[in-house]
Amino acid sequence: MKPLIRTVGKILGLIHAESRQLYNRYFGTIERFDGSAKEICHQIIDRLWEGNFYRTSLGHFNFFWMRDFGTVAQSLVHLGHQEKVHHTLQWALRRYRRAGTITLCIDHAGNTFNAPAKRSIDALPWLLHSLVVSDYHLNKAERTFLDTQLVKYIKSYLDPLTGALQKGSYAEMRDAVHYDRSAYSVALIARMARCVELLHLTGFPFHPQVYQADLIHNYWNGNYFNADRSSDAYSSDSALIPFFLDVINDSHMVKRTCDYINRAKLHAVYPLQYGERDKEFKHRLGMGTWAMPNYTGTTIWTWHATFYLHMLKRFKRPEYTAQYKKFAELIERHGTYPELVNPDGSWYYVPIYRADPGMVWAALFEEL
């Protein structure tokens, strides 16, 4: 009976997500907020608190998304919201334990599901990262559950002997394309391995150094981390996340990456362009160039802009002040924190998709 209930919950969650997206596309409005960029972000974060968890946006992503929350958990703590972060994690862990699995999304009713509808390689890593950066204290039942999930994770994605990431189809940050073992995924596994050590969990035997070495030897091309094992194209998720998560902390490699971004003018109008050579990748059905043109191509993604700004600030790069100012201007231009915009800064809007407003990623900018 439990498997049936879980399946029904997943279906209901997906239907809810898709129906919200359809409504927002044709009938939704974009609320503008007054004030400076930081004041706008502060108002958005306050509005996103649902009483039990942080929703992902003020638009159609009105549910919990582990990946998005994971990226902002530390920022929320630094902004004084540790109690709400802990409450969100406790709420999510209860739903995950009831479902017997860790998924990307949880709706208001507690249904767990993945969006897109395929297994997620990064939900568990972002969950463990959030537990660590918020100093969440796990109880015995939560520890047992997480160790069980780590064992399942190895069976699903990794070589059981070496811990190496195996080829396969799964959801990750750039969910519009099918990657061949992206640098982003390897970086997340490296971070998960470190979090396992810090949380004193026992279900994952591989050390972070395994994945750090993999990134350096198999992905680093001298200028940035390649998008995946089959392409040497630049993609902001793979290029920035190893540094953002402090998996790689090499100032020379940071310099080479930032210098490449400068030469390629990936921040020419606003930071930061998603990637290059988008048409070389195999896209998910319904998210290709005919349906969602340039979705993860030369569009400006605000998520990656804040990863970039954090990296510039941490490593005291001279570009930081100018890039911060440009990004603040983008937020103030729209009076909200957009999901993505066109290369000229206008709102991304195509017949089957409209970028969402009021993203929880605003916490990343407010923290700067």
C-alpha angles and dihedrals in degrees: 000000000000094000089052092050091048092050092049090049091052091050093048091049092052092047090051092050094048094045091051090050092051092048093048092048095059107016109020123108130217111233116215123213127207126232140046122326092266092046090051091051092048092054091048093052091050091051094048094063107103099186094258103036146359112265116217101240145349089249131055095324091079093147137074116281115189096206095051093044091048092057093054102035094098092045091051090052091050089050091057100263100115093126092054091046090053091047090051092050093047090049092049095046091053091053092045092050091049090050093044092228143067116243135173097250142040123183129210091270091056096253111152119214144146124246113227090035098253135089117286123229095193106044094087094044092050090047092054091044090054092050091052100045092046094046091235114181111224121215123220095264092050091049092051091049094049093048089052090050091050091055090050090048092057091050091049102045115007142065101256092219103043103019091233117155111255128215114267148121117272143135121268139154095293092049094165093075138050107238128197099229100317124218085237091062093047090050091051092051089049090052091047090053090054092047090052088058093047093047092044093233120161107204099086118060100180123101126230090241090069090065097037088058091047091054094049098043102036106028111026110095098179095267105046143337111285117244092246144331093284101044135050091198121130115252120171095222093057095035098051111027095072088060097037091056092043090239087131116031102175112136092201092056090047089052092050091049094048091046089053091051088052094049093046090046092227088159097043096129102010133345124291136025111195098227152303134265092021093167091064091071128082107244130213116258108274094016101073130111095278096052103031105016116204091354093147098011123084093338119122112249115198092203092062091041090063093045086053094048091049090051092049092050096045093051094039095239117182092231093065100091095048094044092046090053093049092050092047088053090055092053092047091046091061099029089229143056105270124206092226139338136201119268090267092052097256119135115279106242126157128163095268101032141034123190114251125244130222100030120191086233085084087088089068091059096041089056094057 
